[in-house]
């Protein structure tokens, strides 16, 4: 997805900056990985842990997928 978003961003910038924008996929993937780790992953981990401890139903874990 990072490569596609870099190419998409390159279509919006002036021609002299297109190479920089299309080459930014590594930076986009790095930022996305950090955001995924900090914002998205903790909640499913908590729900899965609660299901293992039988404080939630297994259906809640299945609903995450």
N, C-alpha and C positions, 0 to 999 in steps of 0.2 A: 504494500500500500504506500510505503514511503516513496518508492520510485514513481508511482503514478501521481502522487500529490506534488512531487518536485517537477515533473513534466507539466502538470496542470498549472502550477505557479509560474513556470517559465513562459506560459502563453499570455500572462498578464503584465509582464515587466517589459521595459524597453529592450530593444534588440541587443544593446551592448551589455546587458546584464543577464541575458538568457542562459548563457553557459554556466554562470554562477548559480542561478536558480535551479537549473536541471541537475547540477552536480551536488546539490544540497541534500540528496536522499539519505546519506549516512547520518547527517545531523538530525534530520526529521525522524529517522528510525531510532536514534539514541534518545531523543526527547520523548518519543512515544513510549519507548520501553520504560523510562523512568516514570512517566505519568501512569502507565498501566500498573506498575508495581505499587505506586503510592495511592492511587485512587480507585482502581477497579478490583484488584485482587484481594484486598483485605476483607471486603464484605462477603464474597463467596467462601473465603476461608473460615470466617466466623460461623457462617451458616452450616458448613460441612462439619466443623468441630462440634457444634451444638447437636447436630443429628447423630454424630457418633456417641455423644454422651446421653443420647435419648431425651434431650430437652426440646427437640424439634422432630417433626416427622421426616421420613426419607423422601416424601413427595416434595418437600421444600427444596431439597438438594436436586432432585430431578427437574424441578422448575427452572433452575439456573441454566440448564443446557438449552 
